[in-house]
Amino acid sequence: MALNYRAATPADLAFIIELIVEDSVISTGDDPADAAHPDYVEALAAIDADPNQEMLIVERDGQRVGCFQLSYLPGLMRRGMWRGLIEVVHVAETHRNLGIGSDMMRWAVERCRERGCAMVQLTSNKKRLDAHRFYERLGFLKSHEGFKLYL
């Protein structure tokens, strides 16, 4: 199974938002019908303009099957270690359990390594127990509790 990874474009926004809504365990307030809204377009443009951000589309046989965002974070801990942050990880429901998610994560980890990151981290909603098992199978450790404050 050969997967292709490419930068997301505004034409991909409806696909990305649809995946977020389809896969969410909480209401996000997002609607794929609103994907052309300037807020989404501007957010993707900001990601594209930042050399430490990537929003990626994953394709198989020319068909979009998944997405994820990579952020490269500088830090002071461990002598200035960079971290890779993986977010917005989604595989289309019709393409799950085919190994696509595993390939996506291996690709993401390698991309972070290429960028000089010494650690890769991610968050996953506490309700997504299957996702937790998936990440643990890939070698990720549950080492921290996460907290969010929406403003």
Order of alpha helices (4+ residues) and beta strands (2+ residues): beta-alpha-alpha-beta-beta-alpha-beta-alpha-beta-alpha
